[in-house]
Amino acid sequence: MSQIYDVLIIGAGPAGLSAAIYSARSCLKTAVIEKISAGGMALIIDNLENYPGFPDGIAGYELAAKMEAQAKKFGTEFIADEILEIKGAGGSFSVRGLGQTYQAKTILIATGSQYQKINVPGEAELTGKGVSYCATCDGSFFRGLKVAVVGGGNSALQEAMYLSRIASQVYLIHRRDAYRGSKLLQQRLAANSKIKPVLDSVVTGIFGKGKVEGVKVKNVKTGVETSLELEGVFIAAGQTPNTAFCKNLLKQDEKGYIIVENSLSTSVDGIFAAGDCRVTELRQVATAVGDGALVSESIDKFLQKIKV
């Protein structure tokens, strides 16, 4: 008979790793299933400057490696697999992966989300070298420099406003003739002399030797392509939660983010969600780690409740 885990964590980003540390340290039989490598989206952060305890910053991959080692120290088992389906409720779950099927008393979904890319030449090559998807993560690297934000929704407008306090100039590039963000944000943007609207335009390429030196922009109405010289490109095309495998199981919002209670419990008794895959106001490494601590306490209480 296959072993039964007290806590089966799906996803090894900061939320999953934090929960694993707490759960394993509480002597719960804990396993983390990750299809790629530990760290989640933290792996793309070259220098994480806003995580407490590292005044000079720390590379995302280095922080992830330390968290993984800490979880292993307390007995967490790490399994390389991709989860396809979850069945069960109330303390008895069967979790089917590509490799095998796992049994668990509780499930924590911590699969995170992924930034939507614009898929233009130079984007992949220069990610972490001037291309970013998070202004609050990387904005401080562009103090006094010219940057661009790509997008037209609330997130893009908020990132442009945030960056205007740091950069010398912010180009806000949007494919339509008007931004889609709230009227209040648009009013603030219009009053900000450091933000330059670039409407009816799409980015067709990002260029630079070893780092971003500019973007190619095409006007969708005239077809004319121009270049903007700048040092940073912030892509605010949105995020997609990695929750497709459980969309018919758990209650989610219209974007696919898992809806949770204050305890981070989901619509299925015994399944919890933490980190960027859940509905939340802020998606940062620090908040994901906090989720991991909170949800481990909720899981422990649930296990005590169902204990015979």
Buried (B, 14 or more C-beta within 10 A) or exposed (E): EEEEBBBBBBBBBBBBBBBBBBBBBBEBBBBBBBBEBBBBBBBBBBBBBBBEEBEEBBBBBBBBBEBBEBBBEBBBBBBEBEBEEBEBEEBBBEBBBEEEEBBBBBBBBBBBBBBBEBEBEBBEEBBBBBBBBBBBBBBEBBEEBBBBBBBBBBBBBBBBBBBBEBBBBBBBBBBEEEBEBEEEBBEBBEEBEBBBBBBBBBBBBBBBEEEBBBBBBBBEEEEEEEEBEBBBBBBBBBBBBBBEBBEEBBEBEEEBBBEBEEBBBBBBBBBBBBBBBBBBEEBBBEBBBBBBBBBBBBBBEBBEEEEE
